[in-house]
Structures are given as structure tokens and as C-alpha cells.
């Protein structure tokens, strides 16, 4: 083993969602080891009642006290975004058993990759893990920027303002104590909601990365069947007495790859179940939020409110980015599934036993249709879908501009 190989960390593809599990533990969804179940249950109920339930209720209540269209747009922007974020957070709670099942499957697939030990396969898996972790960090930066911008906007406002328009039933404009308490509560709720939303928005692409990585590793494994182990892909069959033993060995490798393929399809099926509702909710609200933010931007441009304009742009970019990312990684996974199908054609099947070719034909029949993830079991996660969403948003926005 070389020094470079020794410096590589132990393969653990589930570490790609390490940040997400820490967030779910902190926000009351996954009980960490070593903590009493009763204590954690009390903590989970408390933080979710105070933030996950009361925070959006205060935002929705404010809708009944808006005085103009600008206030309505500003309130709808944060209210719709927050409600959808909470729905995705609840979805994580509902699919937590499937998340544990995914961890088990990833360990089995990791064990196979380590057993094979091919450096290119291991590098492909580690690359996907890093992409998934980077995605969480990028989302975190966006939410930190948005939260900071909200605080700055309140600090430089000529009059008292809340971080976000909400109703609390007290006159916080005249009472300093009430304003400080509400401000602290909103800041705490905003931070918790931002952390929840960061994990909820970044875990779909993270799991798609893991699925893509294991498909890539299996693709490389399948392409080597029947070829020499060197970098040059040359058929390895001597035609001598040991030819039949070599053919049996290649058939065994094919069977092992088919078993790995079954695990990957099982992983894809579970990921489909956990992402279907979350992605559908994201698609359902994105166009509405984009149009609302765009209308709010038009109104604040008329008032020359620079901080509000910047906040509107940040919201518009954030909701658009959320849809683009899940569509991009869904499309990327589909392309990789097509490459995996091509790998079965590319292996050296010509020199193999009849039963090898028979098993290969059955496998090819199953892999002909590309693997895709669907939002609501209907809308595919692909770049074509993102294009359709943007077209729909633009059409609705132009209609609203005419109404204005």
C-alpha cells in the first residue's frame, strides 16, 4: 500500500449527510446516542412548539393586518417559504425510518467497494461525498447571509421594525421591553428555522450524490469484467485449459455486480419515497414565491427601499436555486444510470459462457429504462423540469404585471 492510499480516510459515504443528521438531532428529530429518551422527547416537543409551530403562526396572523399590496407581498414571501420549510421538516420526521434503512444499505455498498478496492471507484465515491458536504455548506452560507441581511435592515431602519412582519398581540412599537423580547424570539426562531431549512433543502441533492456515486462505482466495476486489470482495457482470455475456470470467475463477478445493482435499485426506491413529497412541495411553492417576490420587488423599487430590494433579490435567488439544485442532481443521476447501462454492453461478454450472456440479457432488459426520481411520483427531477418551472413563473409574473 502506498503512502497516498494510507493517507486516504476510511470510506464512509454516509458521512456525506453528517451535517444533516447533526441538525436533525439538534432540532428534535433524531435522538443522539447517550441521551435519555424522556429528556430528548421533552426537548423536541419544546423546541418544535416554540419555533416550528408558533413561528409560522405569527407570520400567518400578520396577513390579516396588512394595509397594502407591498406589505402583503413581503409577508407572503416569508410566510410561504416558512410553511413549505416546515412541511419539508415534518417530512423528514415521517421518513426517519427510511433514512436509517439508507444508512444500512450504504454500509453494505461501502463494504463492497472496499472489498474490490479499486482506486478509481473509491475516488469516485469520495468525490460525491465531498460534493454533498459542499452543498450543505453553500446552503448554510446563503441562510447566514439572509439572516444577517435581515438584522442589518432592522438596525439601519429609521423606525422600529421586526426581523419579519408578524403579529404578537402586543404594542411592541411603544414598549421597549416587548420589542426586545419579540426581537430575541424572532432571531432565535429565524436561526432555528434557517438551520432546519438548510438541512431540508440540502439533503435531497446529498442523497442523489450518494446514489450517483455508487452507480459510478458499479459502472467502473462492470466495465472491467472480462478485461485485464491493467489500465489498458484488453480482453483477458488465453483459450488454454484454464479458460473455462476464467469464464466461471467472470460469471461470478457478473453475479456480484448484479447483486450490487439490486442494492442500488433498492436504494433508489427508498430515496424516491423520501424525496417525493419534499420535492413536490418545493415545486408547488417555488413559482408562487418567485412571483410574490418579483411583485414585492416592483413595489419596493417604486419606494426606493434599497434594503428591501436586496432582500427580495436574495429570496428570489434562494427559491430559484433550491429548484435548480434538485433538478440538476436528479438529471445528473439519470445520466449516470444511462452510463451504468452502457457499462453492461461494454464488458467483455463475447468470450463468456452462455449462462453469463443469459444473465447479462436479463440485466440489460432491466437497465434499459434510465433511473429517475419523481416529485409526487409524477414530475421528474431533471433540467427540463426546471426549464418548465421557470417558463411557468415568467408567464404568471407577466400576467401579474399587467394586472398591476
C-alpha positions as CSV (number, residue, x, y, z in Angstrom):
1,X,0.0,0.0,0.0
2,X,1.3,3.4,-1.0
3,X,1.6,6.4,1.3
4,X,-1.1,8.2,-0.7
5,X,-3.5,5.3,-0.1
6,X,-2.6,5.2,3.6
7,X,-3.5,8.9,4.0
8,X,-6.9,8.4,2.5
9,X,-9.7,8.3,5.2
10,X,-11.8,5.2,5.7
11,X,-14.6,5.1,3.2
12,X,-17.9,6.1,4.7
13,X,-20.3,7.5,2.2
14,X,-23.0,8.1,4.8
15,X,-20.7,10.8,6.2
16,X,-22.0,13.0,3.3
17,X,-25.1,13.6,5.4
18,X,-23.2,14.0,8.7
19,X,-24.2,17.7,9.0
20,X,-27.8,16.9,8.2
21,X,-28.0,14.3,11.0
22,X,-26.5,16.7,13.5
23,X,-29.1,19.3,12.5
24,X,-31.9,16.8,12.9
25,X,-30.5,15.8,16.3
26,X,-30.4,19.4,17.4
27,X,-33.9,20.2,16.2
28,X,-35.6,17.2,17.8
29,X,-35.9,14.6,15.0
30,X,-33.1,12.1,15.7
31,X,-32.2,11.2,19.3
32,X,-28.4,11.1,19.7
33,X,-26.8,8.2,21.5
34,X,-26.4,8.5,25.2
35,X,-29.3,10.9,25.8
36,X,-32.4,9.8,27.7
37,X,-35.4,9.3,25.6
38,X,-37.7,11.2,28.0
39,X,-35.4,14.2,28.2
40,X,-34.9,14.3,24.5
41,X,-38.7,14.0,23.9
42,X,-39.4,17.0,26.2
43,X,-36.6,19.0,24.4
44,X,-38.0,18.0,21.0
45,X,-41.6,19.0,21.9
46,X,-40.5,22.3,23.4
47,X,-38.3,23.5,20.5
48,X,-40.8,22.4,17.9
49,X,-43.8,24.0,19.6
50,X,-41.9,27.3,20.2
51,X,-40.4,27.5,16.7
52,X,-41.8,25.1,14.2
53,X,-45.4,25.8,15.2
54,X,-45.6,29.2,16.7
55,X,-43.2,31.0,14.4
56,X,-45.2,30.4,11.2
57,X,-48.5,31.0,13.1
58,X,-47.3,34.5,14.0
59,X,-46.4,35.1,10.3
60,X,-49.8,33.9,9.1
61,X,-51.6,36.0,11.7
62,X,-50.0,39.2,10.3
63,X,-51.7,38.6,6.9
64,X,-55.0,39.8,8.5
65,X,-53.4,43.1,9.4
66,X,-51.7,44.1,6.2
67,X,-52.7,47.5,4.8
68,X,-51.4,47.5,1.2
69,X,-50.1,45.2,-1.5
70,X,-46.4,45.8,-0.7
71,X,-46.9,44.6,2.9
72,X,-49.0,41.7,1.6
73,X,-46.2,40.6,-0.8
74,X,-43.5,41.0,1.8
75,X,-45.5,38.9,4.3
76,X,-46.4,36.2,1.8
77,X,-42.8,35.8,0.7
78,X,-41.6,34.8,4.2
79,X,-44.8,33.0,5.2
80,X,-45.0,30.7,2.1
81,X,-41.3,30.0,2.4
82,X,-41.5,29.2,6.1
83,X,-44.6,27.0,5.8
84,X,-43.0,24.9,3.0
85,X,-39.8,24.7,5.0
86,X,-41.7,23.3,8.0
87,X,-43.6,20.8,5.7
88,X,-40.3,19.5,4.4
89,X,-39.0,19.3,8.0
90,X,-42.1,17.3,9.0
91,X,-41.5,15.1,6.0
92,X,-38.0,14.3,7.4
93,X,-39.7,13.1,10.6
94,X,-42.1,10.9,8.7
95,X,-39.4,9.2,6.7
96,X,-36.8,8.8,9.5
97,X,-37.1,5.0,9.4
98,X,-36.2,5.1,5.7
99,X,-33.3,7.3,6.5
100,X,-32.0,4.6,8.9
101,X,-32.5,2.0,6.2
102,X,-30.5,4.0,3.7
103,X,-27.6,4.1,6.2
104,X,-27.6,0.3,6.3
105,X,-27.6,0.0,2.5
106,X,-24.8,2.5,2.2
107,X,-22.7,0.4,4.6
108,X,-23.2,-2.7,2.5
109,X,-22.3,-0.9,-0.7
110,X,-19.3,0.7,1.0
111,X,-18.2,-2.8,2.1
112,X,-18.4,-4.0,-1.5
113,X,-16.4,-1.0,-2.7
114,X,-13.7,-1.6,-0.1
115,X,-13.6,-5.3,-0.8
116,X,-13.0,-4.6,-4.5
117,X,-10.5,-1.9,-3.5
118,X,-10.2,-0.3,-6.9
119,X,-8.7,3.2,-6.5
120,X,-10.9,4.8,-9.3
121,X,-14.1,3.5,-7.6
122,X,-13.0,4.8,-4.2
123,X,-12.1,8.1,-5.7
124,X,-15.5,8.5,-7.3
125,X,-17.3,7.7,-4.1
126,X,-15.2,10.2,-2.1
127,X,-15.7,12.8,-4.7
128,X,-19.5,12.5,-4.3
129,X,-19.2,12.7,-0.5
130,X,-17.3,16.0,-0.8
131,X,-19.8,17.4,-3.3
132,X,-22.7,16.6,-0.9
133,X,-20.9,18.2,2.1
134,X,-20.1,21.3,0.0
135,X,-23.7,21.6,-0.9
136,X,-24.7,21.8,2.7
137,X,-22.0,24.5,3.3
138,X,-23.2,26.5,0.3
139,X,-26.8,26.5,1.6
140,X,-25.6,27.4,5.1
141,X,-23.8,30.5,3.6
142,X,-27.0,31.6,1.9
143,X,-29.0,31.3,5.0
144,X,-26.4,33.1,7.1
145,X,-26.3,35.9,4.5
146,X,-30.1,36.2,4.5
147,X,-30.3,36.3,8.3
148,X,-27.5,38.8,8.6
149,X,-29.2,41.0,6.0
150,X,-32.4,41.0,7.9
151,X,-30.6,42.0,11.1
152,X,-28.8,44.8,9.3
153,X,-32.0,46.0,7.7
154,X,-33.6,46.3,11.2
155,X,-30.6,48.1,12.6
156,X,-30.5,50.8,10.0
157,X,-34.3,51.3,9.7
158,X,-35.4,54.8,10.8
159,X,-38.3,53.3,12.8
160,X,-38.7,50.2,14.9
161,X,-39.1,47.1,12.7
162,X,-39.3,43.4,13.3
163,X,-37.0,41.0,11.5
164,X,-40.0,39.8,9.6
165,X,-43.6,41.0,9.6
166,X,-45.5,39.1,12.3
167,X,-48.3,39.5,14.8
168,X,-47.9,39.0,18.5
169,X,-50.9,40.8,20.1
170,X,-48.8,43.4,21.9
171,X,-47.8,47.0,21.1
172,X,-44.1,46.4,20.5
173,X,-43.7,49.8,18.8
174,X,-44.3,51.7,22.1
175,X,-43.0,49.1,24.6
176,X,-39.2,48.7,24.5
177,X,-39.4,45.5,26.7
178,X,-42.0,43.9,24.4
179,X,-39.9,44.8,21.4
180,X,-36.7,43.3,22.8
181,X,-38.5,40.1,23.8
182,X,-40.1,39.8,20.4
183,X,-36.9,40.6,18.6
184,X,-35.0,37.9,20.6
185,X,-37.7,35.4,19.9
186,X,-37.7,36.2,16.2
187,X,-34.0,36.0,16.0
188,X,-33.9,32.6,17.8
189,X,-36.8,31.3,15.6
190,X,-35.2,32.6,12.5
191,X,-31.9,30.9,13.3
192,X,-33.6,27.6,14.1
193,X,-35.8,27.7,11.0
194,X,-32.7,28.6,8.9
195,X,-30.8,25.6,10.2
196,X,-33.8,23.3,9.7
197,X,-34.3,24.7,6.2
198,X,-30.6,24.3,5.3
199,X,-30.8,20.6,6.1
200,X,-34.1,20.1,4.4
201,X,-33.0,21.8,1.2
202,X,-29.6,20.2,1.0
203,X,-30.4,16.6,1.9
204,X,-32.2,15.7,-1.4
205,X,-29.1,16.6,-3.5
206,X,-26.9,14.9,-0.9
207,X,-28.7,11.6,-1.2
208,X,-28.8,12.0,-5.0
209,X,-25.0,12.4,-4.9
210,X,-24.6,9.2,-2.9
211,X,-26.8,7.3,-5.4
212,X,-24.9,8.7,-8.3
213,X,-21.5,7.8,-6.7
214,X,-22.5,4.2,-6.1
215,X,-23.8,4.0,-9.7
216,X,-20.5,5.3,-10.9
217,X,-18.5,2.8,-8.8
218,X,-20.6,0.0,-10.2
219,X,-20.2,1.2,-13.7
220,X,-16.4,1.1,-13.4
221,X,-16.7,-2.4,-11.9
222,X,-18.9,-3.7,-14.6
223,X,-16.7,-2.3,-17.4
224,X,-13.7,-4.3,-16.1
225,X,-15.4,-7.6,-16.3
226,X,-13.6,-9.8,-18.8
227,X,-10.7,-7.4,-19.2
228,X,-7.2,-7.3,-17.9
229,X,-6.7,-5.4,-14.6
230,X,-4.3,-3.0,-16.2
231,X,-5.2,0.5,-17.3
232,X,-5.4,-0.7,-20.9
233,X,-8.8,-2.5,-21.4
234,X,-7.7,-5.6,-23.3
235,X,-9.6,-8.9,-23.3
236,X,-8.0,-11.4,-21.0
237,X,-8.6,-14.9,-22.2
238,X,-6.0,-17.3,-23.3
239,X,-8.1,-20.1,-24.8
240,X,-6.0,-22.6,-22.9
241,X,-7.0,-25.2,-20.3
242,X,-7.7,-22.5,-17.7
243,X,-10.1,-20.7,-20.0
244,X,-13.2,-22.3,-18.5
245,X,-12.1,-21.5,-15.0
246,X,-11.6,-17.9,-16.0
247,X,-15.0,-17.8,-17.6
248,X,-16.6,-19.1,-14.4
249,X,-14.7,-16.4,-12.5
250,X,-16.1,-13.7,-14.8
251,X,-19.6,-15.1,-14.4
252,X,-19.2,-14.9,-10.6
253,X,-18.1,-11.3,-10.9
254,X,-21.1,-10.5,-13.1
255,X,-23.4,-12.1,-10.4
256,X,-21.8,-10.0,-7.8
257,X,-22.3,-6.8,-9.9
258,X,-26.0,-7.8,-10.4
259,X,-26.4,-8.1,-6.6
260,X,-24.8,-4.7,-6.2
261,X,-27.2,-3.4,-8.8
262,X,-30.2,-4.8,-6.9
263,X,-28.9,-2.9,-3.8
264,X,-28.6,0.3,-5.8
265,X,-32.1,0.0,-7.2
266,X,-33.4,-0.6,-3.6
267,X,-31.5,2.5,-2.5
268,X,-33.1,4.4,-5.4
269,X,-36.5,3.2,-4.4
270,X,-36.1,4.4,-0.8
271,X,-34.7,7.8,-1.9
272,X,-37.7,8.1,-4.2
273,X,-40.1,7.7,-1.3
274,X,-38.3,10.2,1.0
275,X,-37.9,12.8,-1.7
276,X,-41.2,12.6,-3.5
277,X,-43.3,14.7,-1.1
278,X,-40.5,17.2,-0.2
279,X,-39.7,17.9,-3.9
280,X,-43.4,18.2,-4.8
281,X,-43.9,20.8,-2.1
282,X,-40.8,22.6,-3.3
283,X,-42.1,22.7,-6.9
284,X,-45.6,23.7,-5.8
285,X,-44.5,26.7,-3.9
286,X,-41.4,27.9,-5.9
287,X,-43.4,29.5,-8.7
288,X,-45.7,31.2,-6.2
289,X,-42.8,32.5,-4.1
290,X,-40.9,33.7,-7.2
291,X,-43.9,35.6,-8.4
292,X,-44.6,37.1,-5.0
293,X,-41.0,38.1,-4.5
294,X,-41.0,39.7,-8.0
295,X,-44.1,41.7,-7.3
296,X,-42.7,42.8,-4.0
297,X,-39.6,43.9,-5.8
298,X,-41.6,46.0,-8.2
299,X,-43.3,47.8,-5.3
300,X,-40.2,48.5,-3.3
301,X,-38.5,49.8,-6.4
302,X,-41.2,52.5,-6.6
303,X,-40.4,53.3,-2.9
304,X,-36.6,53.3,-3.4
305,X,-36.2,50.9,-0.5
306,X,-32.7,49.6,-1.2
307,X,-32.5,47.1,1.7
308,X,-35.9,45.7,0.8
309,X,-34.9,45.3,-2.8
310,X,-31.7,43.4,-1.8
311,X,-33.7,41.1,0.5
312,X,-36.2,40.5,-2.4
313,X,-33.4,39.6,-4.7
314,X,-31.9,37.2,-2.1
315,X,-35.2,35.5,-1.6
316,X,-35.8,35.1,-5.4
317,X,-32.3,33.7,-5.9
318,X,-32.7,31.3,-3.0
319,X,-36.0,29.8,-4.1
320,X,-34.8,29.5,-7.7
321,X,-31.6,27.9,-6.5
322,X,-33.4,25.3,-4.5
323,X,-35.3,24.1,-7.5
324,X,-32.3,24.2,-9.8
325,X,-30.1,22.2,-7.5
326,X,-32.5,19.3,-7.0
327,X,-33.3,19.3,-10.8
328,X,-29.6,19.4,-11.6
329,X,-28.6,16.5,-9.3
330,X,-31.6,14.5,-10.4
331,X,-30.6,15.0,-14.0
332,X,-27.0,14.1,-13.2
333,X,-28.2,10.8,-11.5
334,X,-30.3,10.0,-14.6
335,X,-27.2,10.4,-16.9
336,X,-25.2,8.2,-14.6
337,X,-27.8,5.5,-14.7
338,X,-27.6,5.6,-18.5
339,X,-23.8,5.2,-18.3
340,X,-24.3,2.2,-16.0
341,X,-26.5,0.6,-18.6
342,X,-23.8,1.2,-21.2
343,X,-21.3,-0.5,-19.0
344,X,-23.0,-3.8,-19.2
345,X,-22.8,-3.5,-23.0
346,X,-19.1,-2.5,-22.7
347,X,-17.9,-5.5,-20.6
348,X,-16.2,-8.4,-22.5
349,X,-19.3,-10.6,-22.8
350,X,-18.3,-12.1,-26.2
351,X,-15.8,-14.6,-24.7
352,X,-18.1,-15.7,-21.8
353,X,-20.2,-18.7,-21.1
354,X,-23.8,-19.0,-22.3
355,X,-25.2,-18.6,-18.8
356,X,-23.2,-15.4,-18.5
357,X,-24.8,-14.0,-21.6
358,X,-28.2,-15.1,-20.4
359,X,-27.9,-13.3,-17.1
360,X,-26.5,-10.3,-18.9
361,X,-29.6,-10.1,-21.2
362,X,-31.9,-10.1,-18.2
363,X,-29.9,-7.4,-16.6
364,X,-29.9,-5.3,-19.8
365,X,-33.6,-5.6,-20.0
366,X,-33.9,-4.1,-16.5
367,X,-31.4,-1.3,-17.1
368,X,-32.8,-0.1,-20.4
369,X,-35.1,2.5,-18.7
370,X,-33.0,5.2,-17.0
371,X,-33.4,5.6,-13.3
372,X,-35.1,8.8,-12.3
373,X,-36.5,10.4,-9.2
374,X,-40.0,11.9,-9.4
375,X,-41.6,14.7,-7.3
376,X,-45.0,13.4,-6.2
377,X,-44.3,10.3,-8.3
378,X,-45.1,12.4,-11.4
379,X,-42.7,15.3,-12.0
380,X,-39.2,14.1,-12.9
381,X,-36.2,15.8,-11.3
382,X,-34.4,17.0,-14.5
383,X,-33.2,20.2,-16.1
384,X,-36.1,20.0,-18.5
385,X,-38.4,20.3,-15.5
386,X,-36.5,23.3,-14.1
387,X,-36.9,25.0,-17.5
388,X,-40.7,24.3,-17.4
389,X,-40.9,25.8,-13.9
390,X,-39.1,28.9,-14.9
391,X,-41.3,29.3,-18.0
392,X,-44.4,29.0,-15.9
393,X,-43.1,31.5,-13.4
394,X,-42.4,34.0,-16.1
395,X,-45.8,33.6,-17.6
396,X,-47.5,34.2,-14.3
397,X,-45.3,37.1,-13.5
398,X,-46.1,38.9,-16.8
399,X,-49.8,38.4,-16.0
400,X,-49.4,40.0,-12.6
401,X,-47.5,42.9,-14.1
402,X,-50.4,43.6,-16.4
403,X,-52.9,43.4,-13.5
404,X,-50.8,45.9,-11.6
